[in-house]
Amino acid sequence: MASDISSNDVKMAGKPSGPGTNEGKHDIEAELARLREDVSGLAEALKAEASNRADGARQQAFALRDDVRERGERYMRQAQDAASDLEEQLSERVRAEPIKAVLIAAAAGYIYARLFRR
């Protein structure tokens, strides 16, 4: 059984080891320094990821804004075209039948006056 002890064990037997020694403190300080670096690296990675996601969300919002603007402009043009067509049709009908148009306008005015006289 005495042969199971190695020469390294014999050398270390005379030296104190553990948390109270300088070597143990140095190991703990080195571990803490590595942990700080790891935490700092993680924080930077999280910061970069959040920045990338914010940029992506910003680009999507701008694209959506542009799409909504284009749709609104297209609907406005369609409404203006429809109003212009209606005005043109009304003008043609008034030119075709002016007496009928005047009588319809007079009747509409009379009804309006009767309804809102009170």
NULO-311952 format. One record per atom (N, C-alpha, C, O): residue number from 1; x negated, z, y. Coordinates in Angstrom, 3 decimals. Example, Ala and Ser with C-alpha at 12.3 -4.5 7.8 and 13.67 -1.06 7.14 Angstrom:
2
> seq  u  w  v
> 1  -13.190  7.800  -5.690
> 1  -12.300  7.800  -4.500
> 1  -13.200  7.800  -3.300
> 1  -14.236  8.465  -3.319
> 2  -12.850  7.080  -2.250
> 2  -13.670  7.140  -1.060
> 2  -12.900  7.870  0.030
> 2  -13.409  8.039  1.138
// end
This chain:
118
> seq  u  w  v
> 1  -0.799  0.000  -1.180
> 1  0.000  0.000  0.000
> 1  -0.843  0.000  1.246
> 1  -0.435  -0.539  2.275
> 2  -1.976  0.577  1.174
> 2  -2.852  0.585  2.314
> 2  -3.317  -0.818  2.645
> 2  -3.712  -1.080  3.781
> 3  -3.282  -1.715  1.695
> 3  -3.715  -3.083  1.933
> 3  -2.677  -3.887  2.700
> 3  -2.984  -4.978  3.180
> 4  -1.440  -3.369  2.831
> 4  -0.391  -4.062  3.572
> 4  -0.629  -4.013  5.076
> 4  -0.034  -4.812  5.799
> 5  -1.441  -3.145  5.562
> 5  -1.712  -3.002  6.979
> 5  -2.753  -4.029  7.370
> 5  -3.820  -4.103  6.760
> 6  -2.447  -4.823  8.390
> 6  -3.380  -5.860  8.821
> 6  -4.339  -5.295  9.851
> 6  -4.140  -4.194  10.365
> 7  -5.366  -6.048  10.144
> 7  -6.354  -5.613  11.125
> 7  -5.741  -5.578  12.519
> 7  -6.154  -4.778  13.358
> 8  -4.775  -6.425  12.768
> 8  -4.093  -6.457  14.062
> 8  -3.291  -5.166  14.251
> 8  -3.249  -4.620  15.353
> 9  -2.658  -4.678  13.185
> 9  -1.900  -3.428  13.258
> 9  -2.818  -2.264  13.567
> 9  -2.447  -1.348  14.301
> 10  -4.015  -2.301  13.009
> 10  -4.977  -1.235  13.243
> 10  -5.433  -1.256  14.692
> 10  -5.581  -0.193  15.296
> 11  -5.661  -2.427  15.270
> 11  -6.086  -2.539  16.659
> 11  -4.994  -2.035  17.588
> 11  -5.287  -1.351  18.569
> 12  -3.733  -2.360  17.296
> 12  -2.612  -1.997  18.157
> 12  -2.220  -0.537  17.993
> 12  -1.528  0.019  18.845
> 13  -2.656  0.086  16.906
> 13  -2.269  1.468  16.642
> 13  -2.820  2.408  17.682
> 13  -2.186  3.422  17.973
> 14  -3.937  2.131  18.241
> 14  -4.547  3.002  19.217
> 14  -4.036  2.771  20.617
> 14  -4.308  3.593  21.492
> 15  -3.299  1.681  20.887
> 15  -2.835  1.355  22.228
> 15  -1.357  1.683  22.345
> 15  -0.576  1.371  21.446
> 16  -0.972  2.308  23.443
> 16  0.455  2.570  23.640
> 16  1.175  1.277  24.053
> 16  0.625  0.450  24.781
> 17  2.371  1.128  23.590
> 17  3.155  -0.040  23.974
> 17  4.585  0.407  24.209
> 17  4.973  1.513  23.834
> 18  5.365  -0.463  24.832
> 18  6.755  -0.117  25.096
> 18  7.046  -0.234  26.565
> 18  6.214  -0.709  27.337
> 19  8.249  0.206  26.964
> 19  8.666  0.023  28.347
> 19  7.866  0.824  29.349
> 19  7.875  0.471  30.528
> 20  7.192  1.854  28.965
> 20  6.455  2.675  29.919
> 20  5.086  2.141  30.252
> 20  4.423  2.687  31.134
> 21  4.638  1.116  29.598
> 21  3.286  0.603  29.826
> 21  3.298  -0.504  30.875
> 21  4.345  -1.058  31.210
> 22  2.104  -0.810  31.384
> 22  1.970  -1.881  32.377
> 22  2.362  -3.230  31.785
> 22  2.975  -4.059  32.458
> 23  2.008  -3.440  30.531
> 23  2.337  -4.712  29.884
> 23  3.853  -4.867  29.782
> 23  4.371  -5.964  29.994
> 24  4.557  -3.816  29.467
> 24  6.020  -3.856  29.377
> 24  6.646  -4.119  30.738
> 24  7.607  -4.882  30.838
> 25  6.119  -3.501  31.785
> 25  6.635  -3.753  33.140
> 25  6.395  -5.193  33.561
> 25  7.251  -5.840  34.166
> 26  5.209  -5.675  33.225
> 26  4.877  -7.064  33.587
> 26  5.822  -8.037  32.867
> 26  6.270  -9.018  33.461
> 27  6.124  -7.768  31.592
> 27  7.040  -8.621  30.832
> 27  8.439  -8.603  31.452
> 27  9.083  -9.645  31.568
> 28  8.898  -7.433  31.844
> 28  10.232  -7.311  32.448
> 28  10.276  -8.038  33.786
> 28  11.245  -8.735  34.089
> 29  9.221  -7.873  34.589
> 29  9.175  -8.559  35.879
> 29  9.146  -10.074  35.693
> 29  9.783  -10.806  36.450
> 30  8.417  -10.540  34.696
> 30  8.354  -11.976  34.417
> 30  9.726  -12.487  33.974
> 30  10.164  -13.560  34.391
> 31  10.397  -11.708  33.125
> 31  11.746  -12.087  32.681
> 31  12.709  -12.131  33.859
> 31  13.513  -13.056  33.972
> 32  12.629  -11.134  34.736
> 32  13.494  -11.112  35.917
> 32  13.219  -12.313  36.818
> 32  14.150  -12.904  37.364
> 33  11.962  -12.671  36.974
> 33  11.624  -13.830  37.795
> 33  12.200  -15.100  37.179
> 33  12.739  -15.946  37.893
> 34  12.091  -15.241  35.840
> 34  12.672  -16.417  35.175
> 34  14.192  -16.424  35.306
> 34  14.791  -17.478  35.520
> 35  14.814  -15.259  35.180
> 35  16.271  -15.184  35.329
> 35  16.699  -15.573  36.746
> 35  17.693  -16.273  36.941
> 36  15.928  -15.105  37.727
> 36  16.241  -15.468  39.115
> 36  16.136  -16.981  39.309
> 36  16.984  -17.587  39.965
> 37  15.103  -17.583  38.744
> 37  14.938  -19.033  38.843
> 37  16.093  -19.763  38.157
> 37  16.615  -20.753  38.671
> 38  16.480  -19.252  36.985
> 38  17.595  -19.873  36.257
> 38  18.893  -19.771  37.045
> 38  19.642  -20.743  37.136
> 39  19.162  -18.608  37.612
> 39  20.377  -18.416  38.403
> 39  20.341  -19.306  39.642
> 39  21.351  -19.900  40.019
> 40  19.183  -19.391  40.263
> 40  19.038  -20.257  41.434
> 40  19.273  -21.716  41.062
> 40  19.938  -22.452  41.791
> 41  18.722  -22.130  39.922
> 41  18.932  -23.495  39.450
> 41  20.399  -23.771  39.140
> 41  20.913  -24.844  39.456
> 42  21.069  -22.806  38.524
> 42  22.498  -22.963  38.240
> 42  23.302  -23.053  39.530
> 42  24.222  -23.863  39.641
> 43  22.955  -22.227  40.493
> 43  23.668  -22.255  41.771
> 43  23.493  -23.611  42.448
> 43  24.452  -24.155  42.996
> 44  22.300  -24.154  42.415
> 44  22.054  -25.475  43.005
> 44  22.834  -26.553  42.261
> 44  23.398  -27.458  42.876
> 45  22.861  -26.449  40.927
> 45  23.600  -27.442  40.137
> 45  25.097  -27.368  40.447
> 45  25.751  -28.401  40.588
> 46  25.634  -26.165  40.551
> 46  27.048  -25.997  40.892
> 46  27.341  -26.533  42.293
> 46  28.371  -27.165  42.529
> 47  26.438  -26.273  43.195
> 47  26.597  -26.755  44.569
> 47  26.613  -28.282  44.606
> 47  27.431  -28.883  45.302
> 48  25.708  -28.903  43.856
> 48  25.645  -30.366  43.815
> 48  26.908  -30.937  43.174
> 48  27.447  -31.938  43.645
> 49  27.377  -30.306  42.105
> 49  28.600  -30.775  41.438
> 49  29.806  -30.647  42.360
> 49  30.634  -31.556  42.425
> 50  29.913  -29.537  43.067
> 50  31.021  -29.355  44.007
> 50  30.961  -30.386  45.128
> 50  31.993  -30.906  45.553
> 51  29.775  -30.676  45.596
> 51  29.608  -31.682  46.642
> 51  30.019  -33.064  46.137
> 51  30.687  -33.817  46.846
> 52  29.617  -33.391  44.910
> 52  29.992  -34.688  44.327
> 52  31.502  -34.803  44.177
> 52  32.084  -35.843  44.487
> 53  32.132  -33.740  43.706
> 53  33.586  -33.771  43.538
> 53  34.295  -33.861  44.884
> 53  35.302  -34.558  45.009
> 54  33.782  -33.167  45.880
> 54  34.381  -33.239  47.215
> 54  34.259  -34.653  47.775
> 54  35.196  -35.166  48.387
> 55  33.106  -35.279  47.566
> 55  32.924  -36.666  48.021
> 55  33.901  -37.602  47.314
> 55  34.484  -38.488  47.938
> 56  34.075  -37.400  46.018
> 56  35.018  -38.217  45.260
> 56  36.444  -38.037  45.756
> 56  37.186  -39.008  45.903
> 57  36.824  -36.790  46.014
> 57  38.172  -36.513  46.518
> 57  38.356  -37.121  47.908
> 57  39.424  -37.649  48.219
> 58  37.331  -37.048  48.733
> 58  37.399  -37.621  50.072
> 58  37.578  -39.139  50.003
> 58  38.375  -39.711  50.747
> 59  36.836  -39.783  49.110
> 59  36.958  -41.232  48.959
> 59  38.344  -41.616  48.458
> 59  38.910  -42.614  48.903
> 60  38.895  -40.828  47.531
> 60  40.245  -41.107  47.039
> 60  41.270  -40.941  48.151
> 60  42.208  -41.731  48.262
> 61  41.091  -39.908  48.977
> 61  42.025  -39.682  50.079
> 61  41.966  -40.834  51.085
> 61  43.002  -41.281  51.576
> 62  40.774  -41.309  51.387
> 62  40.646  -42.434  52.315
> 62  41.271  -43.697  51.727
> 62  41.932  -44.454  52.438
> 63  41.062  -43.923  50.428
> 63  41.645  -45.101  49.782
> 63  43.172  -45.013  49.802
> 63  43.852  -46.009  50.049
> 64  43.705  -43.826  49.544
> 64  45.151  -43.639  49.576
> 64  45.691  -43.845  50.983
> 64  46.738  -44.466  51.167
> 65  44.974  -43.320  51.979
> 65  45.391  -43.506  53.373
> 65  45.444  -44.983  53.735
> 65  46.402  -45.447  54.352
> 66  44.406  -45.717  53.346
> 66  44.365  -47.150  53.644
> 66  45.495  -47.894  52.950
> 66  46.093  -48.803  53.525
> 67  45.787  -47.504  51.708
> 67  46.869  -48.140  50.958
> 67  48.216  -47.866  51.620
> 67  49.040  -48.770  51.762
> 68  48.435  -46.627  52.022
> 68  49.699  -46.276  52.692
> 68  49.826  -47.014  54.017
> 68  50.910  -47.482  54.366
> 69  48.743  -47.119  54.745
> 69  48.764  -47.833  56.020
> 69  49.119  -49.313  55.809
> 69  49.941  -49.875  56.534
> 70  48.488  -49.927  54.811
> 70  48.763  -51.340  54.533
> 70  50.217  -51.547  54.126
> 70  50.858  -52.503  54.564
> 71  50.735  -50.656  53.289
> 71  52.143  -50.766  52.879
> 71  53.077  -50.604  54.074
> 71  54.044  -51.350  54.225
> 72  52.778  -49.626  54.916
> 72  53.599  -49.408  56.113
> 72  53.606  -50.620  57.021
> 72  54.653  -51.020  57.530
> 73  52.437  -51.202  57.222
> 73  52.352  -52.399  58.069
> 73  53.122  -53.565  57.450
> 73  53.785  -54.328  58.152
> 74  53.024  -53.692  56.119
> 74  53.738  -54.771  55.440
> 74  55.264  -54.572  55.576
> 74  55.993  -55.526  55.850
> 75  55.738  -53.329  55.381
> 75  57.169  -53.047  55.527
> 75  57.630  -53.272  56.967
> 75  58.740  -53.754  57.194
> 76  56.792  -52.927  57.932
> 76  57.136  -53.138  59.347
> 76  57.268  -54.636  59.630
> 76  58.204  -55.064  60.306
> 77  56.338  -55.420  59.117
> 77  56.425  -56.877  59.319
> 77  57.691  -57.440  58.674
> 77  58.355  -58.306  59.244
> 78  58.021  -56.939  57.476
> 78  59.230  -57.410  56.802
> 78  60.477  -57.045  57.603
> 78  61.394  -57.856  57.730
> 79  60.513  -55.832  58.138
> 79  61.660  -55.404  58.948
> 79  61.761  -56.238  60.219
> 79  62.855  -56.639  60.615
> 80  60.620  -56.503  60.862
> 80  60.631  -57.332  62.069
> 80  61.095  -58.752  61.753
> 80  61.848  -59.346  62.525
> 81  60.654  -59.291  60.634
> 81  61.094  -60.635  60.242
> 81  62.596  -60.662  59.967
> 81  63.288  -61.601  60.361
> 82  63.096  -59.625  59.287
> 82  64.528  -59.563  58.985
> 82  65.338  -59.440  60.272
> 82  66.373  -60.091  60.412
> 83  64.883  -58.616  61.212
> 83  65.590  -58.457  62.488
> 83  65.558  -59.762  63.278
> 83  66.549  -60.142  63.901
> 84  64.430  -60.435  63.248
> 84  64.314  -61.717  63.951
> 84  65.256  -62.756  63.339
> 84  65.907  -63.510  64.061
> 85  65.323  -62.791  62.015
> 85  66.239  -63.723  61.349
> 85  67.694  -63.408  61.695
> 85  68.482  -64.315  61.964
> 86  68.045  -62.131  61.688
> 86  69.413  -61.726  62.026
> 86  69.756  -62.110  63.464
> 86  70.848  -62.608  63.735
> 87  68.823  -61.876  64.379
> 87  69.042  -62.238  65.786
> 87  69.244  -63.744  65.928
> 87  70.104  -64.199  66.682
> 88  68.447  -64.501  65.201
> 88  68.555  -65.962  65.261
> 88  69.907  -66.432  64.714
> 88  70.540  -67.317  65.290
> 89  70.337  -65.843  63.618
> 89  71.637  -66.204  63.043
> 89  72.776  -65.851  63.990
> 89  73.713  -66.631  64.160
> 90  72.696  -64.674  64.608
> 90  73.730  -64.237  65.546
> 90  73.778  -65.175  66.755
> 90  74.859  -65.550  67.210
> 91  72.626  -65.545  67.263
> 91  72.580  -66.463  68.405
> 91  73.201  -67.814  68.049
> 91  73.926  -68.394  68.857
> 92  72.923  -68.311  66.859
> 92  73.499  -69.581  66.427
> 92  75.026  -69.497  66.312
> 92  75.731  -70.433  66.688
> 93  75.528  -68.379  65.794
> 93  76.980  -68.222  65.652
> 93  77.662  -68.115  67.010
> 93  78.751  -68.653  67.210
> 94  77.012  -67.414  67.947
> 94  77.595  -67.285  69.296
> 94  77.624  -68.660  69.967
> 94  78.599  -68.998  70.637
> 95  76.566  -69.453  69.793
> 95  76.548  -70.795  70.378
> 95  77.604  -71.707  69.720
> 95  78.198  -72.564  70.374
> 96  77.812  -71.500  68.443
> 96  78.775  -72.342  67.732
> 96  80.221  -71.998  68.103
> 96  81.067  -72.884  68.222
> 97  80.494  -70.691  68.286
> 97  81.860  -70.262  68.598
> 97  81.821  -69.234  69.729
> 97  81.977  -68.042  69.464
> 98  81.622  -69.648  70.966
> 98  81.470  -68.702  72.076
> 98  82.752  -67.925  72.384
> 98  82.673  -66.739  72.706
> 99  83.909  -68.540  72.300
> 99  85.158  -67.838  72.622
> 99  85.405  -66.741  71.595
> 99  85.776  -65.625  71.961
> 100  85.206  -67.039  70.329
> 100  85.393  -66.052  69.275
> 100  84.419  -64.884  69.458
> 100  84.804  -63.732  69.254
> 101  83.183  -65.155  69.834
> 101  82.173  -64.116  70.035
> 101  82.558  -63.208  71.189
> 101  82.384  -61.992  71.104
> 102  83.083  -63.783  72.273
> 102  83.488  -62.977  73.439
> 102  84.672  -62.097  73.056
> 102  84.706  -60.923  73.427
> 103  85.640  -62.635  72.324
> 103  86.808  -61.848  71.901
> 103  86.395  -60.699  70.970
> 103  86.911  -59.588  71.095
> 104  85.472  -60.959  70.043
> 104  84.978  -59.903  69.139
> 104  84.252  -58.830  69.936
> 104  84.434  -57.643  69.667
> 105  83.434  -59.218  70.910
> 105  82.712  -58.246  71.736
> 105  83.684  -57.421  72.564
> 105  83.493  -56.214  72.715
> 106  84.739  -58.060  73.112
> 106  85.730  -57.325  73.908
> 106  86.488  -56.336  73.031
> 106  86.732  -55.204  73.450
> 107  86.864  -56.745  71.822
> 107  87.585  -55.850  70.913
> 107  86.705  -54.666  70.519
> 107  87.183  -53.532  70.466
> 108  85.447  -54.912  70.246
> 108  84.527  -53.831  69.892
> 108  84.360  -52.865  71.062
> 108  84.309  -51.651  70.861
> 109  84.276  -53.391  72.273
> 109  84.170  -52.536  73.455
> 109  85.412  -51.695  73.666
> 109  85.313  -50.517  74.011
> 110  86.581  -52.284  73.463
> 110  87.839  -51.556  73.620
> 110  87.934  -50.414  72.604
> 110  88.290  -49.290  72.959
> 111  87.617  -50.703  71.351
> 111  87.667  -49.670  70.307
> 111  86.659  -48.558  70.608
> 111  86.976  -47.378  70.459
> 112  85.485  -48.917  71.018
> 112  84.458  -47.927  71.381
> 112  84.942  -47.017  72.509
> 112  84.757  -45.801  72.461
> 113  85.571  -47.628  73.534
> 113  86.064  -46.850  74.668
> 113  87.186  -45.919  74.241
> 113  87.244  -44.784  74.714
> 114  88.070  -46.355  73.372
> 114  89.173  -45.522  72.906
> 114  88.675  -44.346  72.075
> 114  89.194  -43.234  72.179
> 115  87.667  -44.603  71.252
> 115  87.140  -43.538  70.386
> 115  86.386  -42.466  71.156
> 115  86.500  -41.283  70.835
> 116  85.630  -42.851  72.148
> 116  84.760  -41.897  72.824
> 116  85.252  -41.525  74.242
> 116  84.473  -41.017  75.048
> 117  86.528  -41.774  74.543
> 117  87.075  -41.428  75.845
> 117  87.195  -39.899  75.974
> 117  87.028  -39.374  77.075
> 118  87.464  -39.208  74.938
> 118  87.694  -37.753  74.957
> 118  86.469  -37.024  75.287
> 118  86.480  -35.794  75.347
// end
